[in-house]
Amino acid sequence: MTPSRRLNLERLLNPRHVAVIGGREAETVAGECARIGYRGPVWPVNPRRESIGGHRCLRSVDDLPEPPDAAFVAVPREAAIDTVARLAAMGAGGAVCHTAGFAETGGEGARLEAALVEAAGDLALIGPNCYGFINYLDRAALWPFAHGGSCPGYGAAIVTQSGMLSSDLTMSQRSVPFAFMASIGNQSVVTLADCVDVFAGFRGVRAIGLHIEDIPDVAEFSVAVREAVGAGIPVVALKTGVSEIGARLTVSHTGALSGDDDLYQALFDRLGVIRVSTPAQLLETLKFLCVAGVPEGDRVAGLTCSGGAAAMLADYAQVVGLRFPPPSGRTAGRLAECLPHTATVSNPLDYTTPIWGMPEHVGAVFGTMFEDPFDIAVIVQDYPLEGLDESKDSYLSDARSFVAATRAAGIPAAVCSTLPENLDRATREMLITDGVAPMQGLREALDAIAGAVWHGRQRERMRREARAVGAQAGAAPPIGVGCAFGTEAEAGDRFEAEARAAAGAGVGVRAGAGAEVEAGAGVAARLAGTGPVTSVDEHRAKRWLHGVGIPIPAGCVTGARAAPEVAASIGFPVAVKLVNEHLPHKTEAGAVALGISSPAEVEAAVARIHAGVRRFDAGASADRFLVERMVGPPLAELLVGVRTDPRFGLAMTLASGGVLTELVADAVTILLPASRADLEEALGRLRMSRLLDGFRSAAPANRAVVVDALSRLASRLCREDNDVVEVEVNPLFVLTDRVCAVDALMRVRGE
């Protein structure tokens, strides 16, 4: 986004004057501006009407009294292009192009959208094929339908690629504080990343929510999100359109294990983006972040007036990784004095109904509970239906005691209903006024809290790494991680833009990140470009791995006649494999023999392999055999695959290797370049990682040796002279003090 377009986008989103151009939709927009309390002038443009929304119509855009900061365009496609061109020529700030029928329809629509983009120039154009935006903070609504939502002076900025979803979110009965709602449609000019960039700088925006169908420019998105996180604005994403596309060039298991959605997840993990799976979870997470904030840790104090609710809190907290530390000895003793004899001192704590609604008793219990150190406090309360209000005062009394106790303790707090509908609007708004998040649904609440805790850890990790690197470089403490995205030509400019943006937010980028961005982006762009992609046979692939510093079995390539003698010189037992770059999966072709113990067995194995490969594919038969000394048995088998994606760059997948690759879905994908800490954390997320700790009395593996191998591979592939499009080691044997690449596939760009 150019500086002039950024300024125009700020004008568009907080306009001094608004032009509405069209008929019925324009009239609705004028009405929505009135509904929200917009105080600036509204100028309708329609040559066939006298007035719209009580405002006198102008016959042409050229008749506008001055260039509008914001325009809503709802006219046919060709007329929309002309209108946008006129607005741009007169110096308008921006426009919402509600008109549909552009690139989303393909063919002629795509051509017309290109013309629309050219007509816009530096105009900040949202759309086409979109609803527009609502500014709840400054009260402006370029929105073609009735909208809901409220703002207590701060809130979440939500950006969607769906119009109807954005409208549905405004109508939710969850009291989410809204700062902005934006439906951006085709993103022909203003993108998701542009919105993140600008919204992070608006006063009153405490979190950003995104509905994502697609990210056209991953590098631009990464820079914008990193700036938002650096400015203390959490980002929450609802990603739809999940698929298992995989990389175009993949020939290995890696593509199947790491599809398109895994790359998005890796991106979100890198940037600290909280991922949610439903609109309700999106709203509840944003609500917690905006009202309660980001907790400093995962220690939760749970309060209920029901043993069942306490058990449900504890059960689901274990699933999402939250902790309920038991009261300390001193606190437990004092709680026992405050509680009825029927209560059991615990966390979550059921303080029982005998003291329910009695602030002198409940307040003492809550205050005593919070004498121990906690990072979050949650109380479960399901309020009665309207008309059954006899007991509501008791609920409210306990809620007020909870508010007072958490405020005194200085910790984020939430009142949570077991069922989403059991927290009425008046109570929700009262709690928000008191700075306590009204969370609807027990699981939704704990999911939201767990997401906020995870984000806090990611943000702190980024800052900690940045401070360490910044101290080494003698620079100001930076934040963020290097990314390998975009084209080679764009990488340098993007890094400079990233540095400028970060400096503007009071932060920097990790020392060395510029070189990583530029080199990694260049590698990804070149490898995803034109030219032949060649498969490399196993022997050559292993020699390359050996050069990287990853151990391989002792062995060599020979012909069938010399194979027995070569095997004897290497030492039995051995493995014998046919070598042919056109036979990547040798097991299926019968091209592998393992555990061979004598020259006679080698001779028989060679004959058997020849016969099997001829039956499988006569063209793949060859008189080249790789004879290797057998390695193992291992503590664990790991799959390590790196592939190139045209948008996400280089991605490394770690998974359970060997036969387990086909049997279990145990895989983690991270984007490269990556730090040792990133690689170690990814390795620890695998279920098979437990085997490395000495499962069932086995000796533990040296994890540092495993991470060393992964780090060497990642670093080599991120070099500018890298030609490897895809490499997979499966399995990488993990032994107590070393690793060994037992099998490998590789494809390279070029001959």
C-alpha angles and dihedrals in degrees: 000000000000119000091248092051090048091055089047091051090053089051091049095050095047103029128185090200135016133208118200112199120191139030130278097005091046089053090051091051090052088052093049090051087054092046094055093043103252109180103191127092119283115209115195118202116202125129093202099053134066095208143359122203091349093307123115112249124238117217097224142015086244088065094063110124092231138348105292120230089220135022131185111211119198106158132113118294101262092043090049091057091051092046092051090049091053092048091050092048093053093049102254117170102231147320140222107222103204091172115113132200099082129111093336087072095048126215112045090010091061091051091050091049090054088053090049091053091049090049092052096061106169092346111124099240120188112197143320105223094025144114098233127223146305120212105201093175098058097020110246127135123187088176127133098211137050108279136203133195134099139226128212090195096287138043151121126322107217123195121189136180088211123073099202094046090054090051091048091052092055089054095052119126095223104098092234108174106241125203098168139356117197131179107192104178115188097006090222092156112353108051136196088259092052090054092049089049095051099037091054088064098049117104112245096029106124100167139006124225122198133194104200128193094161140350108216095188113034094181094054090047092050093052093048095048093046090053091049092050090046089054090053096257112133117216123215121192134199104194116196131178093056113186141165099232099141125189118315093228100044120125097165139072089265095082092051092048095045112041130165094287092052089056090053089049090050089051092050091047091052094049098041093245112162107229120210131183105211138039089243091055090048091055096043092049092049090047093054093046094048097045105029102021132212113324120229093229147348102269107122129191110207124198127184140157090219133066090214093056091048091054092048091051092051094044097052094038087062090054094052097039102253121141129222102194113204117247114272118252094261093045092045090054093050092046090054088057093050099044130076114260089251092064125091118217107239145118115275085043123209100202088187132226101273089082096031112134094010106117095191090061101030093047091054092051093048094045091049092048091055094053085087115075113267134165099205136016125207130184121189114223128161109194123216124258119268108276092031094080102135092106100034094097090061091052091048091047091056090045091054091049089051092050092050094047096048091045090053090048092047097227131132111262141196136188107213129195118209090225119039095232095052097084112078126216097249091053092046092053092046091053093048089052087054092049095251120127114238101215120195115210126020096240093042089053096050092044089053093047092047090050091050091049091050091049091051091053093048092048092049091047090053091049093046093051090045094051091050094050092041091053090052091050093044089237134128112283106276134197134214140047134263118261132201100216140128133020125318093247092051097044099080093045090047092052091050090049090048092051092049092048093048092048089052089055092049095255138090138213126260114282108257092021091113092059090045093049093048096044095041093046091049092050093049094047094047095046092048091049133089128301135076122308112213129199115229121214120245095255094054091043090054093047088054090050090049089054090052089055101259112131119240131190119275109260149105143218119262143155125265095260095053096039097096092051092046091050091052091051091050094047132247141303098053141169120231121203134173110242115221127134089214092062104065096160104049100171093067090053095048089244096137133075120182135193096024109174108183142027090254091055089050091053091049092046093052091052092047092049092049091052095045095049092048089055092046098043121344091199092059095059116111141161095242120105130180110217114192137172111252115253128207152322089243130211088228142353118230131192114216116186132170122188137171122243118192092227107026097039121213116003127186120208122198118192145152104287139212117027091346090069089074095040108045134040095227108142141128126193125202131178122243141270092052135171124238088254090055092051094045091049092049091050090051092055092064117098089222088059088088088070089065091062094063104274115211096000095312117141113267122248123241099251092192089064091053092048090047090058093047091047093050091050093047093047093049093050092050093058118111092238093056115128098175112117095179137001130177128184109196113194112016101185113223112205128176096274106009147026130229131198102227098176133010142184124197140177124189137191108247135020 
